[in-house]
Amino acid sequence: MPRCTTSAMAHHLEEISATVAPGAHAVLLLDQAGWHTTRKLPVPDNITLLSLPARSPELNPVENLWQFMRDNWLGNRIFQSYDDILDHCCDAWNKIIA
C-alpha cells in the first residue's frame, strides 16, 4: 500500500488473522507508530499487538533489514516517481530473499 494508515493496518491485520491456524493466537511485535497504537484500529480476536519501547529501533529486526537495503541498493539516489521507488524496493527485496 502506498500509505501507512489505520485503514491500511486494519487490512494488514485482517490478512494476518486469516492465516492464523484455527485455535491458535498470533502476537505481533510492533513499533509505536500512530497507526499501530490508535484506539480506532480494529484488532482481530486471534491477534495480540505487543508494542516495542519508544525510541528503540535496535529491538525491531526489520529496522536492520531496511538499513541493509538502504546501504546496498536504495540509499543516495533520486527516484523519478512513486513507481520508480516501488520498482527499486521490489528489486532490493528480491535480492534479499534470493
VMD Tcl script that builds the backbone (N, CA, C; Angstrom):
set m [mol new atoms 294]
animate dup $m
set s [atomselect $m all]
$s set {name element resname resid chain x y z} {
  {N N MET 1 A 0.841 -1.180 0.000}
  {CA C MET 1 A 0.000 0.000 0.000}
  {C C MET 1 A 0.883 1.239 0.000}
  {N N PRO 2 A 0.448 2.279 -0.644}
  {CA C PRO 2 A 1.296 3.463 -0.757}
  {C C PRO 2 A 1.372 4.319 0.508}
  {N N ARG 3 A 0.492 4.103 1.481}
  {CA C ARG 3 A 0.500 4.920 2.697}
  {C C ARG 3 A 0.307 4.052 3.929}
  {N N CYS 4 A 0.924 4.485 5.022}
  {CA C CYS 4 A 0.741 3.835 6.319}
  {C C CYS 4 A -0.381 4.563 7.039}
  {N N THR 5 A -1.525 3.903 7.126}
  {CA C THR 5 A -2.691 4.499 7.764}
  {C C THR 5 A -3.363 3.459 8.643}
  {N N THR 6 A -4.284 3.904 9.450}
  {CA C THR 6 A -5.055 2.980 10.275}
  {C C THR 6 A -5.823 1.998 9.396}
  {N N SER 7 A -6.387 2.480 8.326}
  {CA C SER 7 A -7.130 1.619 7.408}
  {C C SER 7 A -6.223 0.553 6.789}
  {N N ALA 8 A -5.029 0.962 6.370}
  {CA C ALA 8 A -4.085 0.005 5.786}
  {C C ALA 8 A -3.672 -1.030 6.826}
  {N N MET 9 A -3.441 -0.586 8.055}
  {CA C MET 9 A -3.041 -1.506 9.118}
  {C C MET 9 A -4.177 -2.477 9.441}
  {N N ALA 10 A -5.405 -1.989 9.429}
  {CA C ALA 10 A -6.558 -2.858 9.686}
  {C C ALA 10 A -6.634 -3.955 8.624}
  {N N HIS 11 A -6.406 -3.576 7.384}
  {CA C HIS 11 A -6.406 -4.562 6.296}
  {C C HIS 11 A -5.275 -5.571 6.496}
  {N N HIS 12 A -4.112 -5.080 6.883}
  {CA C HIS 12 A -2.960 -5.950 7.138}
  {C C HIS 12 A -3.284 -6.957 8.248}
  {N N LEU 13 A -3.903 -6.488 9.321}
  {CA C LEU 13 A -4.268 -7.384 10.422}
  {C C LEU 13 A -5.314 -8.420 9.990}
  {N N GLU 14 A -6.245 -8.013 9.152}
  {CA C GLU 14 A -7.233 -8.967 8.626}
  {C C GLU 14 A -6.546 -10.079 7.843}
  {N N GLU 15 A -5.561 -9.709 7.022}
  {CA C GLU 15 A -4.817 -10.701 6.234}
  {C C GLU 15 A -4.042 -11.652 7.144}
  {N N ILE 16 A -3.397 -11.108 8.158}
  {CA C ILE 16 A -2.661 -11.957 9.105}
  {C C ILE 16 A -3.632 -12.873 9.835}
  {N N SER 17 A -4.716 -12.313 10.314}
  {CA C SER 17 A -5.711 -13.076 11.058}
  {C C SER 17 A -6.234 -14.271 10.260}
  {N N ALA 18 A -6.414 -14.066 8.962}
  {CA C ALA 18 A -6.940 -15.140 8.104}
  {C C ALA 18 A -5.956 -16.299 7.959}
  {N N THR 19 A -4.666 -16.055 8.217}
  {CA C THR 19 A -3.662 -17.112 8.065}
  {C C THR 19 A -3.315 -17.809 9.374}
  {N N VAL 20 A -3.834 -17.297 10.491}
  {CA C VAL 20 A -3.585 -17.927 11.789}
  {C C VAL 20 A -4.407 -19.217 11.860}
  {N N ALA 21 A -3.749 -20.286 12.250}
  {CA C ALA 21 A -4.420 -21.595 12.326}
  {C C ALA 21 A -5.607 -21.536 13.294}
  {N N PRO 22 A -6.661 -22.275 12.995}
  {CA C PRO 22 A -7.811 -22.307 13.901}
  {C C PRO 22 A -7.372 -22.724 15.309}
  {N N GLY 23 A -7.831 -21.989 16.302}
  {CA C GLY 23 A -7.487 -22.272 17.686}
  {C C GLY 23 A -6.145 -21.682 18.124}
  {N N ALA 24 A -5.373 -21.130 17.184}
  {CA C ALA 24 A -4.076 -20.525 17.511}
  {C C ALA 24 A -4.250 -19.026 17.739}
  {N N HIS 25 A -3.199 -18.413 18.246}
  {CA C HIS 25 A -3.216 -16.970 18.508}
  {C C HIS 25 A -1.886 -16.385 18.065}
  {N N ALA 26 A -1.917 -15.245 17.394}
  {CA C ALA 26 A -0.703 -14.580 16.917}
  {C C ALA 26 A -0.388 -13.381 17.807}
  {N N VAL 27 A 0.898 -13.180 18.050}
  {CA C VAL 27 A 1.366 -11.988 18.751}
  {C C VAL 27 A 2.243 -11.228 17.771}
  {N N LEU 28 A 1.902 -9.973 17.510}
  {CA C LEU 28 A 2.663 -9.142 16.574}
  {C C LEU 28 A 3.475 -8.130 17.358}
  {N N LEU 29 A 4.762 -8.107 17.097}
  {CA C LEU 29 A 5.671 -7.161 17.705}
  {C C LEU 29 A 5.729 -5.932 16.809}
  {N N LEU 30 A 5.359 -4.763 17.356}
  {CA C LEU 30 A 5.240 -3.541 16.559}
  {C C LEU 30 A 5.939 -2.369 17.225}
  {N N ASP 31 A 6.368 -1.412 16.407}
  {CA C ASP 31 A 6.838 -0.157 16.982}
  {C C ASP 31 A 5.607 0.659 17.379}
  {N N GLN 32 A 5.816 1.845 17.859}
  {CA C GLN 32 A 4.683 2.634 18.348}
  {C C GLN 32 A 4.215 3.684 17.342}
  {N N ALA 33 A 4.216 3.307 16.075}
  {CA C ALA 33 A 3.677 4.204 15.053}
  {C C ALA 33 A 2.205 4.482 15.357}
  {N N GLY 34 A 1.766 5.656 15.004}
  {CA C GLY 34 A 0.397 6.057 15.309}
  {C C GLY 34 A -0.656 5.094 14.802}
  {N N TRP 35 A -0.452 4.529 13.626}
  {CA C TRP 35 A -1.444 3.604 13.058}
  {C C TRP 35 A -1.386 2.237 13.732}
  {N N HIS 36 A -0.369 1.980 14.568}
  {CA C HIS 36 A -0.308 0.729 15.336}
  {C C HIS 36 A -0.971 0.883 16.701}
  {N N THR 37 A -1.045 2.106 17.199}
  {CA C THR 37 A -1.469 2.319 18.587}
  {C C THR 37 A -2.825 3.002 18.738}
  {N N THR 38 A -3.410 3.460 17.661}
  {CA C THR 38 A -4.680 4.165 17.769}
  {C C THR 38 A -5.801 3.244 18.263}
  {N N ARG 39 A -6.660 3.804 19.057}
  {CA C ARG 39 A -7.824 3.037 19.546}
  {C C ARG 39 A -8.820 2.755 18.416}
  {N N LYS 40 A -8.659 3.459 17.300}
  {CA C LYS 40 A -9.543 3.259 16.145}
  {C C LYS 40 A -9.190 1.999 15.350}
  {N N LEU 41 A -8.042 1.379 15.668}
  {CA C LEU 41 A -7.606 0.192 14.928}
  {C C LEU 41 A -8.353 -1.042 15.419}
  {N N PRO 42 A -9.143 -1.684 14.555}
  {CA C PRO 42 A -9.805 -2.928 14.962}
  {C C PRO 42 A -8.786 -4.078 14.939}
  {N N VAL 43 A -8.633 -4.744 16.070}
  {CA C VAL 43 A -7.686 -5.860 16.180}
  {C C VAL 43 A -8.485 -7.161 16.263}
  {N N PRO 44 A -8.265 -8.079 15.326}
  {CA C PRO 44 A -8.982 -9.356 15.367}
  {C C PRO 44 A -8.743 -10.092 16.684}
  {N N ASP 45 A -9.699 -10.910 17.075}
  {CA C ASP 45 A -9.630 -11.623 18.352}
  {C C ASP 45 A -8.458 -12.599 18.443}
  {N N ASN 46 A -7.954 -13.068 17.300}
  {CA C ASN 46 A -6.870 -14.048 17.333}
  {C C ASN 46 A -5.484 -13.402 17.190}
  {N N ILE 47 A -5.418 -12.087 17.431}
  {CA C ILE 47 A -4.157 -11.361 17.357}
  {C C ILE 47 A -4.007 -10.473 18.592}
  {N N THR 48 A -2.805 -10.460 19.154}
  {CA C THR 48 A -2.444 -9.515 20.210}
  {C C THR 48 A -1.306 -8.654 19.686}
  {N N LEU 49 A -1.425 -7.340 19.884}
  {CA C LEU 49 A -0.374 -6.418 19.479}
  {C C LEU 49 A 0.518 -6.140 20.682}
  {N N LEU 50 A 1.824 -6.290 20.503}
  {CA C LEU 50 A 2.800 -6.050 21.560}
  {C C LEU 50 A 3.740 -4.943 21.091}
  {N N SER 51 A 3.693 -3.813 21.770}
  {CA C SER 51 A 4.479 -2.648 21.352}
  {C C SER 51 A 5.890 -2.699 21.916}
  {N N LEU 52 A 6.851 -2.337 21.059}
  {CA C LEU 52 A 8.235 -2.164 21.496}
  {C C LEU 52 A 8.339 -0.868 22.285}
  {N N PRO 53 A 9.346 -0.753 23.152}
  {CA C PRO 53 A 9.538 0.526 23.854}
  {C C PRO 53 A 9.814 1.652 22.855}
  {N N ALA 54 A 9.438 2.858 23.222}
  {CA C ALA 54 A 9.665 4.019 22.355}
  {C C ALA 54 A 11.159 4.231 22.115}
  {N N ARG 55 A 11.493 4.734 20.930}
  {CA C ARG 55 A 12.869 5.066 20.545}
  {C C ARG 55 A 13.843 3.909 20.748}
  {N N SER 56 A 13.453 2.736 20.257}
  {CA C SER 56 A 14.337 1.566 20.379}
  {C C SER 56 A 14.364 0.769 19.075}
  {N N PRO 57 A 14.799 1.392 17.968}
  {CA C PRO 57 A 14.796 0.670 16.696}
  {C C PRO 57 A 15.697 -0.567 16.705}
  {N N GLU 58 A 16.679 -0.597 17.599}
  {CA C GLU 58 A 17.561 -1.758 17.670}
  {C C GLU 58 A 16.830 -3.026 18.108}
  {N N LEU 59 A 15.658 -2.881 18.704}
  {CA C LEU 59 A 14.872 -4.043 19.114}
  {C C LEU 59 A 13.963 -4.562 18.005}
  {N N ASN 60 A 13.833 -3.799 16.941}
  {CA C ASN 60 A 12.957 -4.168 15.839}
  {C C ASN 60 A 13.802 -4.740 14.699}
  {N N PRO 61 A 13.780 -6.061 14.502}
  {CA C PRO 61 A 14.635 -6.682 13.492}
  {C C PRO 61 A 14.457 -6.129 12.083}
  {N N VAL 62 A 13.251 -5.680 11.743}
  {CA C VAL 62 A 13.037 -5.178 10.389}
  {C C VAL 62 A 13.832 -3.899 10.148}
  {N N GLU 63 A 14.148 -3.157 11.201}
  {CA C GLU 63 A 14.961 -1.947 11.039}
  {C C GLU 63 A 16.345 -2.301 10.483}
  {N N ASN 64 A 16.904 -3.426 10.927}
  {CA C ASN 64 A 18.202 -3.858 10.404}
  {C C ASN 64 A 18.105 -4.219 8.933}
  {N N LEU 65 A 17.009 -4.844 8.556}
  {CA C LEU 65 A 16.798 -5.203 7.160}
  {C C LEU 65 A 16.686 -3.955 6.291}
  {N N TRP 66 A 15.879 -2.979 6.742}
  {CA C TRP 66 A 15.731 -1.738 5.975}
  {C C TRP 66 A 17.069 -1.017 5.856}
  {N N GLN 67 A 17.857 -1.009 6.952}
  {CA C GLN 67 A 19.157 -0.337 6.900}
  {C C GLN 67 A 20.072 -1.016 5.888}
  {N N PHE 68 A 20.063 -2.345 5.850}
  {CA C PHE 68 A 20.871 -3.081 4.888}
  {C C PHE 68 A 20.445 -2.748 3.455}
  {N N MET 69 A 19.138 -2.699 3.223}
  {CA C MET 69 A 18.637 -2.387 1.885}
  {C C MET 69 A 19.013 -0.954 1.485}
  {N N ARG 70 A 18.912 -0.023 2.429}
  {CA C ARG 70 A 19.300 1.369 2.132}
  {C C ARG 70 A 20.800 1.443 1.831}
  {N N ASP 71 A 21.592 0.771 2.652}
  {CA C ASP 71 A 23.048 0.822 2.472}
  {C C ASP 71 A 23.496 0.224 1.145}
  {N N ASN 72 A 22.788 -0.789 0.670}
  {CA C ASN 72 A 23.241 -1.523 -0.501}
  {C C ASN 72 A 22.530 -1.191 -1.805}
  {N N TRP 73 A 21.267 -0.793 -1.750}
  {CA C TRP 73 A 20.525 -0.630 -3.001}
  {C C TRP 73 A 19.638 0.611 -3.077}
  {N N LEU 74 A 19.246 1.166 -1.953}
  {CA C LEU 74 A 18.224 2.217 -2.009}
  {C C LEU 74 A 18.715 3.604 -1.617}
  {N N GLY 75 A 19.848 3.704 -0.960}
  {CA C GLY 75 A 20.313 4.990 -0.468}
  {C C GLY 75 A 21.045 5.802 -1.524}
  {N N ASN 76 A 21.162 7.094 -1.262}
  {CA C ASN 76 A 21.928 8.019 -2.099}
  {C C ASN 76 A 21.509 8.007 -3.565}
  {N N ARG 77 A 20.240 8.088 -3.809}
  {CA C ARG 77 A 19.732 8.136 -5.186}
  {C C ARG 77 A 18.494 9.018 -5.231}
  {N N ILE 78 A 18.190 9.480 -6.400}
  {CA C ILE 78 A 16.978 10.258 -6.630}
  {C C ILE 78 A 16.033 9.394 -7.451}
  {N N PHE 79 A 14.842 9.228 -6.942}
  {CA C PHE 79 A 13.841 8.434 -7.643}
  {C C PHE 79 A 13.002 9.357 -8.515}
  {N N GLN 80 A 12.629 8.881 -9.680}
  {CA C GLN 80 A 11.892 9.685 -10.645}
  {C C GLN 80 A 10.397 9.740 -10.374}
  {N N SER 81 A 9.880 8.703 -9.686}
  {CA C SER 81 A 8.436 8.626 -9.463}
  {C C SER 81 A 8.149 7.594 -8.373}
  {N N TYR 82 A 6.901 7.540 -7.953}
  {CA C TYR 82 A 6.482 6.518 -6.997}
  {C C TYR 82 A 6.745 5.130 -7.571}
  {N N ASP 83 A 6.432 4.919 -8.847}
  {CA C ASP 83 A 6.664 3.617 -9.481}
  {C C ASP 83 A 8.149 3.265 -9.489}
  {N N ASP 84 A 9.002 4.258 -9.665}
  {CA C ASP 84 A 10.446 4.035 -9.625}
  {C C ASP 84 A 10.876 3.578 -8.236}
  {N N ILE 85 A 10.343 4.213 -7.202}
  {CA C ILE 85 A 10.630 3.792 -5.814}
  {C C ILE 85 A 10.172 2.356 -5.617}
  {N N LEU 86 A 8.951 2.066 -6.029}
  {CA C LEU 86 A 8.397 0.725 -5.867}
  {C C LEU 86 A 9.232 -0.312 -6.601}
  {N N ASP 87 A 9.639 -0.011 -7.823}
  {CA C ASP 87 A 10.479 -0.940 -8.598}
  {C C ASP 87 A 11.802 -1.211 -7.900}
  {N N HIS 88 A 12.444 -0.158 -7.393}
  {CA C HIS 88 A 13.722 -0.336 -6.710}
  {C C HIS 88 A 13.558 -1.121 -5.402}
  {N N CYS 89 A 12.493 -0.837 -4.674}
  {CA C CYS 89 A 12.243 -1.567 -3.424}
  {C C CYS 89 A 11.962 -3.044 -3.700}
  {N N CYS 90 A 11.174 -3.319 -4.714}
  {CA C CYS 90 A 10.906 -4.720 -5.086}
  {C C CYS 90 A 12.172 -5.424 -5.518}
  {N N ASP 91 A 13.007 -4.747 -6.288}
  {CA C ASP 91 A 14.267 -5.321 -6.728}
  {C C ASP 91 A 15.166 -5.624 -5.525}
  {N N ALA 92 A 15.252 -4.674 -4.584}
  {CA C ALA 92 A 16.065 -4.884 -3.373}
  {C C ALA 92 A 15.512 -6.054 -2.559}
  {N N TRP 93 A 14.187 -6.105 -2.407}
  {CA C TRP 93 A 13.567 -7.200 -1.645}
  {C C TRP 93 A 13.869 -8.541 -2.308}
  {N N ASN 94 A 13.747 -8.603 -3.615}
  {CA C ASN 94 A 14.034 -9.858 -4.317}
  {C C ASN 94 A 15.484 -10.276 -4.152}
  {N N LYS 95 A 16.406 -9.308 -4.083}
  {CA C LYS 95 A 17.810 -9.643 -3.834}
  {C C LYS 95 A 17.979 -10.207 -2.424}
  {N N ILE 96 A 17.259 -9.648 -1.465}
  {CA C ILE 96 A 17.334 -10.145 -0.079}
  {C C ILE 96 A 16.844 -11.597 0.003}
  {N N ILE 97 A 15.687 -11.878 -0.594}
  {CA C ILE 97 A 15.128 -13.225 -0.436}
  {C C ILE 97 A 15.837 -14.255 -1.308}
  {N N ALA 98 A 16.596 -13.786 -2.332}
  {CA C ALA 98 A 17.349 -14.723 -3.160}
  {C C ALA 98 A 18.558 -15.220 -2.378}
}
mol reanalyze $m
mol bondsrecalc $m
mol representation Tube
mol addrep $m
